[in-house]
Amino acid sequence: MADAGSPLHPLRPVLEQITPTCCPGRVNFHCHTTFSDGSLSPDQLAQRALELGLEHLAITDHHSIAAHAPVTSLFRAIADRGGPVPRFWRGVEISCLLEGCLVHVLALGFGEDHPSLEPYLQGHAAVGPALRAEAVLRAGQHAGALMLLAHPARYRIPFKWLISAADQLGFDGAEAWYDYEQNDNWTPTPIVCETIAAELRERGLLMSCGTDTHGLTLHGR
């Protein structure tokens, strides 16, 4: 696995091509199953992804990667029969403290061997020094993940401040395109998302997008 900060990371060129229209029909890098607080089982979510014809998918349950194995097995079986499947990336959503604010971070594209992430895969947030953003960032980087700030406009601290702090620490980017209004059919929130994208672009940071699905469809949250 390439180092997360390296231009050789296989997920980097995918994120470099993200646009406001990629989600939900082509890519989804933020969604949840029953292994955290979602309503879809891993197999059900995988079937929704197949029905949409997704090209790239990451399941980002909170502090759990238990959904990865069954989804990988299902996609592999379909691919072995010659069927089209999304490129499936390992992902997890991790809580951490950034500038004294509890935020969520998406670790995407890490390798099969990820011992540094184990403290964050226990079904709940870490405590003490391990909760600090610096610690979460190091753990993700050691596992070969790209580290992105999730939905930066959902926190009590202004997103420009948080993006600046994440950039200074060495995060790879943030979730640029997000439906803060939580429509039934996912739509990136105007002005807010465009401003976030401009901030990331100016800093040379990666952009991601996802539905943050917790319900029964991958069309929205």
C-alpha positions in Angstrom: 0.0 0.0 0.0 1.3 3.4 -0.9 1.9 6.0 1.7 -1.3 8.1 2.2 0.5 11.3 1.4 2.0 9.9 -1.8 0.7 10.7 -5.2 0.9 6.9 -5.8 -2.1 6.2 -3.5 -4.6 4.5 -5.8 -7.6 6.4 -4.5 -6.0 9.8 -5.0 -6.6 10.1 -8.8 -10.3 9.1 -8.2 -10.8 11.8 -5.6 -9.0 14.3 -7.9 -11.8 13.8 -10.4 -14.7 14.3 -8.0 -17.4 16.7 -9.1 -20.7 17.8 -7.6 -22.6 15.3 -9.9 -20.6 12.2 -9.1 -22.8 11.3 -6.2 -25.0 9.4 -5.8 -25.0 7.7 -9.2 -21.3 7.1 -9.8 -19.4 7.2 -6.5 -20.3 7.1 -2.8 -17.5 7.4 -0.2 -19.7 7.9 2.9 -22.5 5.4 3.9 -23.5 3.2 6.9 -24.8 -0.3 7.6 -26.3 -2.0 10.5 -22.8 -2.5 11.9 -23.0 1.0 13.1 -26.0 3.3 12.9 -27.4 2.4 9.5 -30.6 0.6 8.5 -29.2 -1.5 5.6 -27.3 -4.8 6.2 -24.0 -5.0 4.3 -25.6 -7.2 1.6 -28.5 -4.9 1.2 -26.3 -1.9 0.8 -24.1 -3.7 -1.7 -27.3 -4.6 -3.7 -28.3 -0.9 -3.7 -24.8 0.0 -5.0 -25.2 -2.6 -7.8 -28.6 -1.3 -8.7 -27.2 2.2 -9.0 -24.3 1.0 -11.1 -21.8 2.7 -8.8 -18.2 2.8 -10.0 -16.6 3.4 -6.5 -18.0 2.6 -3.1 -16.7 3.0 0.5 -18.7 1.8 3.5 -17.7 4.1 6.4 -19.4 2.7 9.5 -18.6 4.4 12.7 -15.6 2.7 14.3 -16.2 -0.6 12.6 -15.1 -2.4 9.4 -17.2 -5.5 10.0 -19.2 -4.8 6.9 -16.2 -5.0 4.6 -15.8 -8.8 4.5 -19.4 -9.7 3.5 -19.5 -6.9 0.8 -16.1 -7.9 -0.5 -17.3 -11.6 -0.8 -20.5 -10.6 -2.5 -18.7 -8.4 -5.1 -16.0 -11.0 -5.7 -18.6 -13.7 -6.4 -20.4 -11.4 -8.9 -17.2 -10.4 -10.6 -16.1 -14.0 -10.9 -19.3 -14.6 -12.9 -18.4 -11.7 -15.1 -20.8 -9.1 -13.6 -19.9 -5.4 -13.1 -19.2 -4.4 -9.5 -18.0 -1.1 -8.0 -14.4 -0.7 -6.9 -14.7 -1.3 -3.2 -12.5 0.8 -0.9 -12.0 0.1 2.8 -13.4 3.0 4.8 -14.3 3.9 8.4 -15.6 7.1 10.1 -13.7 8.0 13.2 -14.5 10.6 15.9 -11.7 12.9 17.0 -11.0 16.3 18.6 -9.9 19.0 16.2 -9.4 22.5 17.7 -11.3 21.3 20.7 -14.3 20.4 18.6 -15.6 16.8 18.2 -15.5 16.1 14.5 -15.7 13.0 12.2 -12.9 11.9 10.0 -13.2 9.5 7.0 -10.3 7.1 6.6 -10.4 5.8 3.1 -8.4 3.3 1.0 -6.4 1.7 3.8 -4.8 -1.7 3.4 -5.7 -5.2 4.7 -3.0 -4.9 7.4 -4.1 -2.0 9.5 -3.0 -2.6 13.2 -2.6 1.1 13.8 -6.4 1.6 13.3 -7.4 -1.1 15.7 -8.0 1.3 18.7 -10.5 3.1 16.4 -12.4 -0.1 15.3 -13.9 -1.1 18.6 -17.4 0.2 17.9 -17.0 3.4 19.9 -14.8 6.6 20.0 -11.4 6.4 21.6 -10.7 8.3 24.8 -7.8 10.3 26.1 -4.8 11.2 23.9 -6.0 8.7 21.2 -9.0 11.0 20.6 -6.9 13.9 19.4 -6.9 14.5 15.7 -3.1 14.2 15.5 -3.3 10.6 16.8 -6.2 9.6 14.5 -4.3 11.1 11.6 -1.1 9.2 12.4 -3.0 5.9 12.8 -4.8 6.4 9.5 -1.6 7.3 7.6 0.3 4.3 9.1 -2.6 2.1 7.8 -2.2 3.6 4.3 -5.4 5.6 4.4 -6.3 9.0 2.9 -7.7 11.1 5.8 -10.5 13.5 5.1 -12.6 15.7 7.3 -16.3 14.6 7.0 -19.1 17.1 6.4 -17.1 20.2 7.6 -20.1 22.5 7.8 -21.9 20.4 10.5 -19.8 21.4 13.5 -20.0 24.3 16.0 -16.7 25.8 14.7 -16.8 27.4 11.2 -15.7 25.1 8.5 -12.9 27.4 7.2 -11.3 27.2 10.6 -11.5 23.5 10.8 -10.3 22.9 7.2 -7.3 25.2 8.0 -6.5 23.2 11.1 -6.8 19.9 9.3 -4.6 21.2 6.5 -1.9 22.3 9.0 -1.9 18.9 10.6 -1.5 17.1 7.3 -5.0 15.8 6.4 -5.5 15.0 2.8 -8.7 16.8 2.3 -12.4 16.9 3.2 -15.9 16.0 2.1 -16.6 18.8 -0.3 -20.0 17.8 -1.7 -22.6 16.9 1.0 -26.4 17.3 1.4 -26.7 19.3 4.6 -30.4 19.7 4.1 -30.8 15.9 4.0 -33.1 15.7 1.0 -34.7 12.4 0.0 -32.7 12.6 -3.3 -29.1 13.7 -2.5 -28.3 17.2 -3.6 -25.1 19.1 -2.6 -26.1 22.1 -0.6 -25.6 25.3 -2.7 -23.1 28.0 -1.6 -21.9 26.0 1.4 -20.5 23.2 -0.6 -19.2 25.5 -3.3 -17.4 27.5 -0.7 -15.9 24.4 0.9 -14.8 23.2 -2.5 -13.1 26.5 -3.3 -11.3 26.4 0.1 -10.0 22.9 -0.6 -9.0 23.8 -4.1 -7.0 26.8 -2.9 -5.2 24.6 -0.4 -4.5 21.8 -2.9 -6.5 19.4 -0.8 -8.6 16.4 -2.0 -12.4 16.5 -2.2 -14.8 13.6 -1.5 -18.5 13.2 -1.6 -21.1 10.7 -0.2 -24.7 10.4 0.8 -24.0 9.6 4.5 -26.8 7.0 4.1 -28.3 5.8 7.4 -31.7 4.8 5.9 -32.8 2.3 3.3 -31.6 3.9 0.1 -28.4 5.1 -1.4 -30.1 8.1 -3.0 -29.9 10.1 0.2 -29.2 10.1 3.9 
